[in-house]
Amino acid sequence: GVAPPMRELEEDGWMIISKTDDPLMKVGSYRLGSLQKGQPRSRQAIKQRTTILERDSFTCTDCGASPTTVPGTVLQVHHLHQVHLGGKNTDENLVTLCSNCHAGRHANDGTTSIADDLLEPSLDPWTSDA
């Protein structure tokens, strides 16, 4: 049979790494980011995450790190005003941060678990009322 499109695998909960996540990858190349299947995610969140990463030039808006300039940099999308506190799922409320800066931002609000807001289904604003 034919393999399902990558988008369907992402929606089904598989972490698919592409040029969006690793700018050093060739266009059209993909790899599995984890052997564990996660919870299903909405197509809207997947598309919006790509839009935010592209808008921010695949660069942390706090420290300027990018996977192309600082090997090992992991980029995450963060809600400036958190959804559970009334933040909305708008591009203006989302920003690209490296995992270190993201952890630093959340250290100030007492959050212990840091995840990409558009990759973590429990934080997916498209499935909440935000």
N, C-alpha and C positions, 0 to 999 in steps of 0.2 A: 504494500500500500504506500501511499504518498504521505510524507510527514506533514502534520498540521502546520499552518503558518505560525511563525514565532509569536505573533500577537496573541493567538489563541492559547499557546503554551503559557505566556505571561498571565493572561486572564485566568487560566486554570490554576495558577499559584506557583509555577516554576520560575526561578530567578534566571532570566536569560540576559547574558551580558553581551552588549553590542558596542558599536562605535559611540553610542550615546553615553555609555558608562565608562568606556576605555577608549579615548580618542586615538590611541596608538594602534587599535585594531583596524583591519581593512574594512572598507564598506562592504556590506553583505556577509561579513563573518559574524558568527555567533558562538558563544560557549555557555555551558551551564555554570551558574554561579554557586550552586549548592546542590548536593545530592538529596537534600530534603525538600519535599514539596511543601510550599506554604499554603496559606488560605487564598481562595480566589480573590482577584482584584478587578476593579471596574476598568473598562476600556478608557473612560474619561480621565481617570487618575493617571493611567499609563501615558496617555497623550499629553496631558497637562505637564507631567514631570519632564518629558522631552522638551516641551515648549520653554519651560523655566530654565533648564540646563542650557539650551541654545541661547536664550535671551541673555543669560549671564556668562556667555562665552566659555562654558564648562570650567568656570573659575570660582573659587570661594570668594564671596563678596566681602568677607571680613579680612582675610590674610593674603588673598591673591594666589593661593596654591591651586595648581591644576595638575591632573595626571600627566600632562605632557611636559611640565616643567619640574614637578616634584614627584618622582616615582613613588608609587604606593599610596598616593592621595586618593581617598574615597570621597566622592561628592554625594551630598544628600540634599533633599529639598525640605525646607523648614517653613512652618507657618510663623510669621512675625507675631500675629495675635492668635493664640491657640484656639482651635475649634471648640474645645470643651469650655472655653471662656467666652465664647461668642464670636470668635474669628470666622471670617468667611473664606470660602474656597474661590478666591479671586487671584489672578496673576499678581496683582499689587500686594497681596498678603503673603506671597511666597517668595523665597529667596534661596539661592544655592549657597551651601556652606560645606566646608570639608568636615569630616567626622570629628576632628579635634575642636574646631571652632563651634560646631553644633553642640558638642558635649559641654563646652565652656558656657554657651548661652543657657543651657538647661541647668547647669550647676547653680546658677543664680535663682532658679525657680524651684529647686528641690527635686527635679525630675531625675530619677536614677536610670531609667531605661531610655536610650537614645536610638532612634530609628528614623529612616527617611520617611517623612510624613505621607508621601504618595506611594511608598512601597509597602508600608505596614497596613494591612487591611483594617486593623482595629482603629487606626488613625485616619482611614480613608474618608475624607469629607464627602465624597460622592455617595457614600452609603449611610451618612448621618443626616441630620436635619440642617446642617450648616449650609 
